Amino acid sequence: EWFTVLEHYRRTHCVVPELIIGNGYYFRVFSQNMVGFSDRAATTKEPVFIPRP
């Protein structure tokens, strides 16, 4: 299941809040302009795990 984290964001990096320690997450990125959305985005091949602080 995918969730939108940010919309109308213009920077090249971001912090994703409220991730759960120990869980693994996959990420994908789309861009959008006046014409519409970009082609299907690449997805991370391996999950990113949130480590303990």
CHARMM-style PDB file with segment names, atoms N, HN, CA, C and O in Angstrom:
ATOM      1  N   GLU     1       0.850  -1.175   0.000  1.00  0.00      PROA
ATOM      2  CA  GLU     1       0.000   0.000   0.000  1.00  0.00      PROA
ATOM      3  C   GLU     1       0.894   1.236   0.000  1.00  0.00      PROA
ATOM      4  O   GLU     1       1.822   1.332   0.803  1.00  0.00      PROA
ATOM      5  N   TRP     2       0.619   2.182  -0.900  1.00  0.00      PROA
ATOM      6  HN  TRP     2      -0.135   2.104  -1.552  1.00  0.00      PROA
ATOM      7  CA  TRP     2       1.423   3.394  -1.037  1.00  0.00      PROA
ATOM      8  C   TRP     2       0.720   4.580  -0.394  1.00  0.00      PROA
ATOM      9  O   TRP     2      -0.508   4.663  -0.404  1.00  0.00      PROA
ATOM     10  N   PHE     3       1.498   5.490   0.160  1.00  0.00      PROA
ATOM     11  HN  PHE     3       2.496   5.423   0.167  1.00  0.00      PROA
ATOM     12  CA  PHE     3       0.973   6.707   0.767  1.00  0.00      PROA
ATOM     13  C   PHE     3       1.717   7.903   0.201  1.00  0.00      PROA
ATOM     14  O   PHE     3       2.919   7.830  -0.054  1.00  0.00      PROA
ATOM     15  N   THR     4       1.005   8.997   0.004  1.00  0.00      PROA
ATOM     16  HN  THR     4       0.028   9.056   0.211  1.00  0.00      PROA
ATOM     17  CA  THR     4       1.635  10.246  -0.410  1.00  0.00      PROA
ATOM     18  C   THR     4       2.217  10.917   0.821  1.00  0.00      PROA
ATOM     19  O   THR     4       1.522  11.122   1.816  1.00  0.00      PROA
ATOM     20  N   VAL     5       3.493  11.257   0.747  1.00  0.00      PROA
ATOM     21  HN  VAL     5       4.058  11.091  -0.061  1.00  0.00      PROA
ATOM     22  CA  VAL     5       4.158  11.902   1.881  1.00  0.00      PROA
ATOM     23  C   VAL     5       4.165  13.412   1.701  1.00  0.00      PROA
ATOM     24  O   VAL     5       3.844  14.149   2.633  1.00  0.00      PROA
ATOM     25  N   LEU     6       4.527  13.878   0.513  1.00  0.00      PROA
ATOM     26  HN  LEU     6       4.787  13.279  -0.245  1.00  0.00      PROA
ATOM     27  CA  LEU     6       4.586  15.313   0.246  1.00  0.00      PROA
ATOM     28  C   LEU     6       3.970  15.623  -1.112  1.00  0.00      PROA
ATOM     29  O   LEU     6       4.107  14.852  -2.062  1.00  0.00      PROA
ATOM     30  N   GLU     7       3.297  16.753  -1.187  1.00  0.00      PROA
ATOM     31  HN  GLU     7       3.186  17.379  -0.415  1.00  0.00      PROA
ATOM     32  CA  GLU     7       2.788  17.266  -2.460  1.00  0.00      PROA
ATOM     33  C   GLU     7       3.273  18.703  -2.603  1.00  0.00      PROA
ATOM     34  O   GLU     7       3.481  19.394  -1.605  1.00  0.00      PROA
ATOM     35  N   HSD     8       3.452  19.146  -3.826  1.00  0.00      PROA
ATOM     36  HN  HSD     8       3.283  18.584  -4.636  1.00  0.00      PROA
ATOM     37  CA  HSD     8       3.862  20.529  -4.109  1.00  0.00      PROA
ATOM     38  C   HSD     8       5.175  20.858  -3.402  1.00  0.00      PROA
ATOM     39  O   HSD     8       5.317  21.924  -2.803  1.00  0.00      PROA
ATOM     40  N   TYR     9       6.115  19.952  -3.477  1.00  0.00      PROA
ATOM     41  HN  TYR     9       6.000  19.086  -3.964  1.00  0.00      PROA
ATOM     42  CA  TYR     9       7.416  20.113  -2.829  1.00  0.00      PROA
ATOM     43  C   TYR     9       8.450  20.420  -3.893  1.00  0.00      PROA
ATOM     44  O   TYR     9       8.489  19.735  -4.916  1.00  0.00      PROA
ATOM     45  N   ARG    10       9.282  21.418  -3.693  1.00  0.00      PROA
ATOM     46  HN  ARG    10       9.251  21.974  -2.862  1.00  0.00      PROA
ATOM     47  CA  ARG    10      10.191  21.878  -4.739  1.00  0.00      PROA
ATOM     48  C   ARG    10      11.671  21.662  -4.418  1.00  0.00      PROA
ATOM     49  O   ARG    10      12.529  22.136  -5.163  1.00  0.00      PROA
ATOM     50  N   ARG    11      11.979  20.981  -3.363  1.00  0.00      PROA
ATOM     51  HN  ARG    11      11.281  20.596  -2.758  1.00  0.00      PROA
ATOM     52  CA  ARG    11      13.382  20.751  -3.006  1.00  0.00      PROA
ATOM     53  C   ARG    11      13.835  19.374  -3.475  1.00  0.00      PROA
ATOM     54  O   ARG    11      13.024  18.567  -3.930  1.00  0.00      PROA
ATOM     55  N   THR    12      15.120  19.113  -3.363  1.00  0.00      PROA
ATOM     56  HN  THR    12      15.779  19.768  -2.993  1.00  0.00      PROA
ATOM     57  CA  THR    12      15.670  17.841  -3.840  1.00  0.00      PROA
ATOM     58  C   THR    12      15.839  16.809  -2.734  1.00  0.00      PROA
ATOM     59  O   THR    12      16.347  15.718  -2.991  1.00  0.00      PROA
ATOM     60  N   HSD    13      15.426  17.126  -1.513  1.00  0.00      PROA
ATOM     61  HN  HSD    13      15.013  18.013  -1.305  1.00  0.00      PROA
ATOM     62  CA  HSD    13      15.497  16.172  -0.406  1.00  0.00      PROA
ATOM     63  C   HSD    13      14.366  16.474   0.573  1.00  0.00      PROA
ATOM     64  O   HSD    13      13.810  17.572   0.563  1.00  0.00      PROA
ATOM     65  N   CYS    14      14.029  15.511   1.408  1.00  0.00      PROA
ATOM     66  HN  CYS    14      14.480  14.618   1.416  1.00  0.00      PROA
ATOM     67  CA  CYS    14      12.985  15.736   2.408  1.00  0.00      PROA
ATOM     68  C   CYS    14      13.176  14.772   3.572  1.00  0.00      PROA
ATOM     69  O   CYS    14      13.893  13.777   3.463  1.00  0.00      PROA
ATOM     70  N   VAL    15      12.528  15.083   4.679  1.00  0.00      PROA
ATOM     71  HN  VAL    15      11.946  15.891   4.767  1.00  0.00      PROA
ATOM     72  CA  VAL    15      12.484  14.210   5.846  1.00  0.00      PROA
ATOM     73  C   VAL    15      11.074  13.642   5.912  1.00  0.00      PROA
ATOM     74  O   VAL    15      10.096  14.387   5.860  1.00  0.00      PROA
ATOM     75  N   VAL    16      10.971  12.335   6.024  1.00  0.00      PROA
ATOM     76  HN  VAL    16      11.766  11.729   6.066  1.00  0.00      PROA
ATOM     77  CA  VAL    16       9.661  11.686   6.098  1.00  0.00      PROA
ATOM     78  C   VAL    16       9.345  11.454   7.573  1.00  0.00      PROA
ATOM     79  O   VAL    16      10.020  10.656   8.224  1.00  0.00      PROA
ATOM     80  N   PRO    17       8.336  12.131   8.111  1.00  0.00      PROA
ATOM     81  CA  PRO    17       8.032  12.001   9.536  1.00  0.00      PROA
ATOM     82  C   PRO    17       7.231  10.739   9.848  1.00  0.00      PROA
ATOM     83  O   PRO    17       6.656  10.108   8.961  1.00  0.00      PROA
ATOM     84  N   GLU    18       7.210  10.398  11.110  1.00  0.00      PROA
ATOM     85  HN  GLU    18       7.677  10.911  11.831  1.00  0.00      PROA
ATOM     86  CA  GLU    18       6.346   9.354  11.667  1.00  0.00      PROA
ATOM     87  C   GLU    18       6.615   7.949  11.130  1.00  0.00      PROA
ATOM     88  O   GLU    18       5.694   7.136  11.050  1.00  0.00      PROA
ATOM     89  N   LEU    19       7.861   7.652  10.762  1.00  0.00      PROA
ATOM     90  HN  LEU    19       8.609   8.312  10.827  1.00  0.00      PROA
ATOM     91  CA  LEU    19       8.200   6.288  10.388  1.00  0.00      PROA
ATOM     92  C   LEU    19       8.438   5.486  11.664  1.00  0.00      PROA
ATOM     93  O   LEU    19       8.888   6.039  12.668  1.00  0.00      PROA
ATOM     94  N   ILE    20       8.144   4.210  11.633  1.00  0.00      PROA
ATOM     95  HN  ILE    20       7.778   3.762  10.818  1.00  0.00      PROA
ATOM     96  CA  ILE    20       8.219   3.376  12.829  1.00  0.00      PROA
ATOM     97  C   ILE    20       9.562   2.658  12.874  1.00  0.00      PROA
ATOM     98  O   ILE    20       9.969   2.016  11.906  1.00  0.00      PROA
ATOM     99  N   ILE    21      10.246   2.775  14.016  1.00  0.00      PROA
ATOM    100  HN  ILE    21       9.915   3.297  14.802  1.00  0.00      PROA
ATOM    101  CA  ILE    21      11.543   2.132  14.207  1.00  0.00      PROA
ATOM    102  C   ILE    21      11.402   0.632  14.009  1.00  0.00      PROA
ATOM    103  O   ILE    21      10.487   0.007  14.545  1.00  0.00      PROA
ATOM    104  N   GLY    22      12.317   0.060  13.234  1.00  0.00      PROA
ATOM    105  HN  GLY    22      13.061   0.568  12.798  1.00  0.00      PROA
ATOM    106  CA  GLY    22      12.315  -1.375  12.976  1.00  0.00      PROA
ATOM    107  C   GLY    22      11.521  -1.786  11.747  1.00  0.00      PROA
ATOM    108  O   GLY    22      11.708  -2.895  11.245  1.00  0.00      PROA
ATOM    109  N   ASN    23      10.648  -0.931  11.251  1.00  0.00      PROA
ATOM    110  HN  ASN    23      10.496  -0.031  11.659  1.00  0.00      PROA
ATOM    111  CA  ASN    23       9.884  -1.247  10.039  1.00  0.00      PROA
ATOM    112  C   ASN    23      10.723  -0.974   8.797  1.00  0.00      PROA
ATOM    113  O   ASN    23      11.626  -0.138   8.820  1.00  0.00      PROA
ATOM    114  N   GLY    24      10.419  -1.685   7.716  1.00  0.00      PROA
ATOM    115  HN  GLY    24       9.686  -2.365   7.698  1.00  0.00      PROA
ATOM    116  CA  GLY    24      11.073  -1.453   6.437  1.00  0.00      PROA
ATOM    117  C   GLY    24      10.138  -0.704   5.506  1.00  0.00      PROA
ATOM    118  O   GLY    24       8.932  -0.954   5.499  1.00  0.00      PROA
ATOM    119  N   TYR    25      10.684   0.211   4.723  1.00  0.00      PROA
ATOM    120  HN  TYR    25      11.663   0.415   4.728  1.00  0.00      PROA
ATOM    121  CA  TYR    25       9.879   1.032   3.820  1.00  0.00      PROA
ATOM    122  C   TYR    25      10.497   1.042   2.428  1.00  0.00      PROA
ATOM    123  O   TYR    25      11.719   1.061   2.280  1.00  0.00      PROA
ATOM    124  N   TYR    26       9.643   1.028   1.416  1.00  0.00      PROA
ATOM    125  HN  TYR    26       8.651   1.013   1.536  1.00  0.00      PROA
ATOM    126  CA  TYR    26      10.050   1.235   0.030  1.00  0.00      PROA
ATOM    127  C   TYR    26       9.638   2.648  -0.352  1.00  0.00      PROA
ATOM    128  O   TYR    26       8.621   3.154   0.122  1.00  0.00      PROA
ATOM    129  N   PHE    27      10.431   3.286  -1.209  1.00  0.00      PROA
ATOM    130  HN  PHE    27      11.258   2.875  -1.593  1.00  0.00      PROA
ATOM    131  CA  PHE    27      10.136   4.648  -1.632  1.00  0.00      PROA
ATOM    132  C   PHE    27      10.109   4.729  -3.153  1.00  0.00      PROA
ATOM    133  O   PHE    27      10.835   4.012  -3.842  1.00  0.00      PROA
ATOM    134  N   ARG    28       9.264   5.612  -3.659  1.00  0.00      PROA
ATOM    135  HN  ARG    28       8.675   6.195  -3.099  1.00  0.00      PROA
ATOM    136  CA  ARG    28       9.259   5.940  -5.083  1.00  0.00      PROA
ATOM    137  C   ARG    28       8.899   7.416  -5.210  1.00  0.00      PROA
ATOM    138  O   ARG    28       8.243   7.984  -4.337  1.00  0.00      PROA
ATOM    139  N   VAL    29       9.332   8.021  -6.295  1.00  0.00      PROA
ATOM    140  HN  VAL    29       9.865   7.559  -7.005  1.00  0.00      PROA
ATOM    141  CA  VAL    29       9.160   9.462  -6.478  1.00  0.00      PROA
ATOM    142  C   VAL    29       8.544   9.717  -7.845  1.00  0.00      PROA
ATOM    143  O   VAL    29       8.944   9.118  -8.844  1.00  0.00      PROA
ATOM    144  N   PHE    30       7.574  10.607  -7.873  1.00  0.00      PROA
ATOM    145  HN  PHE    30       7.250  11.093  -7.062  1.00  0.00      PROA
ATOM    146  CA  PHE    30       6.981  11.091  -9.120  1.00  0.00      PROA
ATOM    147  C   PHE    30       7.175  12.597  -9.160  1.00  0.00      PROA
ATOM    148  O   PHE    30       7.290  13.247  -8.121  1.00  0.00      PROA
ATOM    149  N   SER    31       7.209  13.136 -10.350  1.00  0.00      PROA
ATOM    150  HN  SER    31       7.116  12.607 -11.194  1.00  0.00      PROA
ATOM    151  CA  SER    31       7.171  14.587 -10.490  1.00  0.00      PROA
ATOM    152  C   SER    31       5.910  14.955 -11.261  1.00  0.00      PROA
ATOM    153  O   SER    31       5.356  14.146 -12.005  1.00  0.00      PROA
ATOM    154  N   GLN    32       5.474  16.182 -11.067  1.00  0.00      PROA
ATOM    155  HN  GLN    32       5.923  16.840 -10.463  1.00  0.00      PROA
ATOM    156  CA  GLN    32       4.250  16.641 -11.715  1.00  0.00      PROA
ATOM    157  C   GLN    32       4.445  18.082 -12.158  1.00  0.00      PROA
ATOM    158  O   GLN    32       5.046  18.891 -11.450  1.00  0.00      PROA
ATOM    159  N   ASN    33       3.924  18.391 -13.348  1.00  0.00      PROA
ATOM    160  HN  ASN    33       3.436  17.734 -13.923  1.00  0.00      PROA
ATOM    161  CA  ASN    33       3.923  19.765 -13.829  1.00  0.00      PROA
ATOM    162  C   ASN    33       2.586  20.036 -14.513  1.00  0.00      PROA
ATOM    163  O   ASN    33       1.629  19.286 -14.316  1.00  0.00      PROA
ATOM    164  N   MET    34       2.511  21.089 -15.306  1.00  0.00      PROA
ATOM    165  HN  MET    34       3.288  21.698 -15.466  1.00  0.00      PROA
ATOM    166  CA  MET    34       1.245  21.457 -15.947  1.00  0.00      PROA
ATOM    167  C   MET    34       0.739  20.380 -16.902  1.00  0.00      PROA
ATOM    168  O   MET    34      -0.464  20.293 -17.147  1.00  0.00      PROA
ATOM    169  N   VAL    35       1.631  19.565 -17.438  1.00  0.00      PROA
ATOM    170  HN  VAL    35       2.608  19.635 -17.239  1.00  0.00      PROA
ATOM    171  CA  VAL    35       1.260  18.522 -18.399  1.00  0.00      PROA
ATOM    172  C   VAL    35       0.742  17.268 -17.691  1.00  0.00      PROA
ATOM    173  O   VAL    35      -0.046  16.513 -18.262  1.00  0.00      PROA
ATOM    174  N   GLY    36       1.176  17.050 -16.472  1.00  0.00      PROA
ATOM    175  HN  GLY    36       1.816  17.663 -16.009  1.00  0.00      PROA
ATOM    176  CA  GLY    36       0.733  15.871 -15.726  1.00  0.00      PROA
ATOM    177  C   GLY    36       1.874  15.232 -14.958  1.00  0.00      PROA
ATOM    178  O   GLY    36       2.890  15.869 -14.681  1.00  0.00      PROA
ATOM    179  N   PHE    37       1.690  13.954 -14.616  1.00  0.00      PROA
ATOM    180  HN  PHE    37       0.864  13.436 -14.841  1.00  0.00      PROA
ATOM    181  CA  PHE    37       2.689  13.225 -13.839  1.00  0.00      PROA
ATOM    182  C   PHE    37       3.780  12.660 -14.737  1.00  0.00      PROA
ATOM    183  O   PHE    37       3.563  12.417 -15.924  1.00  0.00      PROA
ATOM    184  N   SER    38       4.946  12.458 -14.157  1.00  0.00      PROA
ATOM    185  HN  SER    38       5.123  12.656 -13.193  1.00  0.00      PROA
ATOM    186  CA  SER    38       6.047  11.806 -14.871  1.00  0.00      PROA
ATOM    187  C   SER    38       5.713  10.340 -15.096  1.00  0.00      PROA
ATOM    188  O   SER    38       4.736   9.822 -14.555  1.00  0.00      PROA
ATOM    189  N   ASP    39       6.538   9.678 -15.901  1.00  0.00      PROA
ATOM    190  HN  ASP    39       7.332  10.098 -16.341  1.00  0.00      PROA
ATOM    191  CA  ASP    39       6.371   8.244 -16.096  1.00  0.00      PROA
ATOM    192  C   ASP    39       6.511   7.527 -14.761  1.00  0.00      PROA
ATOM    193  O   ASP    39       6.922   8.109 -13.758  1.00  0.00      PROA
ATOM    194  N   ARG    40       6.161   6.259 -14.779  1.00  0.00      PROA
ATOM    195  HN  ARG    40       5.827   5.786 -15.594  1.00  0.00      PROA
ATOM    196  CA  ARG    40       6.241   5.454 -13.563  1.00  0.00      PROA
ATOM    197  C   ARG    40       7.638   5.583 -12.948  1.00  0.00      PROA
ATOM    198  O   ARG    40       8.645   5.413 -13.635  1.00  0.00      PROA
ATOM    199  N   ALA    41       7.683   5.877 -11.676  1.00  0.00      PROA
ATOM    200  HN  ALA    41       6.865   6.015 -11.118  1.00  0.00      PROA
ATOM    201  CA  ALA    41       8.951   6.101 -10.994  1.00  0.00      PROA
ATOM    202  C   ALA    41       9.605   4.792 -10.596  1.00  0.00      PROA
ATOM    203  O   ALA    41       8.933   3.782 -10.385  1.00  0.00      PROA
ATOM    204  N   ALA    42      10.921   4.825 -10.498  1.00  0.00      PROA
ATOM    205  HN  ALA    42      11.466   5.646 -10.670  1.00  0.00      PROA
ATOM    206  CA  ALA    42      11.647   3.665  -9.984  1.00  0.00      PROA
ATOM    207  C   ALA    42      11.352   3.532  -8.491  1.00  0.00      PROA
ATOM    208  O   ALA    42      11.165   4.528  -7.791  1.00  0.00      PROA
ATOM    209  N   THR    43      11.313   2.316  -8.028  1.00  0.00      PROA
ATOM    210  HN  THR    43      11.464   1.508  -8.597  1.00  0.00      PROA
ATOM    211  CA  THR    43      11.073   2.032  -6.613  1.00  0.00      PROA
ATOM    212  C   THR    43      12.361   1.493  -6.011  1.00  0.00      PROA
ATOM    213  O   THR    43      13.109   0.779  -6.679  1.00  0.00      PROA
ATOM    214  N   THR    44      12.626   1.831  -4.747  1.00  0.00      PROA
ATOM    215  HN  THR    44      12.019   2.411  -4.204  1.00  0.00      PROA
ATOM    216  CA  THR    44      13.814   1.279  -4.099  1.00  0.00      PROA
ATOM    217  C   THR    44      13.760  -0.236  -4.181  1.00  0.00      PROA
ATOM    218  O   THR    44      12.705  -0.831  -3.959  1.00  0.00      PROA
ATOM    219  N   LYS    45      14.886  -0.870  -4.497  1.00  0.00      PROA
ATOM    220  HN  LYS    45      15.743  -0.387  -4.677  1.00  0.00      PROA
ATOM    221  CA  LYS    45      14.915  -2.325  -4.682  1.00  0.00      PROA
ATOM    222  C   LYS    45      14.857  -3.071  -3.361  1.00  0.00      PROA
ATOM    223  O   LYS    45      14.265  -4.148  -3.277  1.00  0.00      PROA
ATOM    224  N   GLU    46      15.458  -2.513  -2.348  1.00  0.00      PROA
ATOM    225  HN  GLU    46      15.939  -1.639  -2.417  1.00  0.00      PROA
ATOM    226  CA  GLU    46      15.460  -3.114  -1.015  1.00  0.00      PROA
ATOM    227  C   GLU    46      14.753  -2.156  -0.066  1.00  0.00      PROA
ATOM    228  O   GLU    46      14.825  -0.940  -0.246  1.00  0.00      PROA
ATOM    229  N   PRO    47      14.074  -2.689   0.937  1.00  0.00      PROA
ATOM    230  CA  PRO    47      13.428  -1.786   1.887  1.00  0.00      PROA
ATOM    231  C   PRO    47      14.469  -1.022   2.706  1.00  0.00      PROA
ATOM    232  O   PRO    47      15.565  -1.518   2.964  1.00  0.00      PROA
ATOM    233  N   VAL    48      14.106   0.176   3.100  1.00  0.00      PROA
ATOM    234  HN  VAL    48      13.216   0.580   2.890  1.00  0.00      PROA
ATOM    235  CA  VAL    48      14.933   0.983   3.990  1.00  0.00      PROA
ATOM    236  C   VAL    48      14.398   0.750   5.391  1.00  0.00      PROA
ATOM    237  O   VAL    48      13.219   0.990   5.653  1.00  0.00      PROA
ATOM    238  N   PHE    49      15.255   0.283   6.301  1.00  0.00      PROA
ATOM    239  HN  PHE    49      16.213   0.088   6.088  1.00  0.00      PROA
ATOM    240  CA  PHE    49      14.831   0.018   7.670  1.00  0.00      PROA
ATOM    241  C   PHE    49      15.199   1.196   8.556  1.00  0.00      PROA
ATOM    242  O   PHE    49      16.282   1.768   8.435  1.00  0.00      PROA
ATOM    243  N   ILE    50      14.287   1.546   9.442  1.00  0.00      PROA
ATOM    244  HN  ILE    50      13.407   1.080   9.540  1.00  0.00      PROA
ATOM    245  CA  ILE    50      14.490   2.672  10.341  1.00  0.00      PROA
ATOM    246  C   ILE    50      15.220   2.158  11.580  1.00  0.00      PROA
ATOM    247  O   ILE    50      14.662   1.365  12.338  1.00  0.00      PROA
ATOM    248  N   PRO    51      16.471   2.602  11.797  1.00  0.00      PROA
ATOM    249  CA  PRO    51      17.247   2.096  12.936  1.00  0.00      PROA
ATOM    250  C   PRO    51      16.845   2.766  14.244  1.00  0.00      PROA
ATOM    251  O   PRO    51      16.212   3.821  14.263  1.00  0.00      PROA
ATOM    252  N   ARG    52      17.226   2.132  15.308  1.00  0.00      PROA
ATOM    253  HN  ARG    52      17.740   1.274  15.293  1.00  0.00      PROA
ATOM    254  CA  ARG    52      17.032   2.753  16.627  1.00  0.00      PROA
ATOM    255  C   ARG    52      18.013   3.916  16.755  1.00  0.00      PROA
ATOM    256  O   ARG    52      19.128   3.848  16.238  1.00  0.00      PROA
ATOM    257  N   PRO    53      17.597   4.990  17.447  1.00  0.00      PROA
ATOM    258  CA  PRO    53      18.499   6.157  17.610  1.00  0.00      PROA
ATOM    259  C   PRO    53      19.708   5.823  18.467  1.00  0.00      PROA
ATOM    260  OT1 PRO    53      20.557   6.684  18.700  1.00  0.00      PROA
TER     261      PRO     53
END
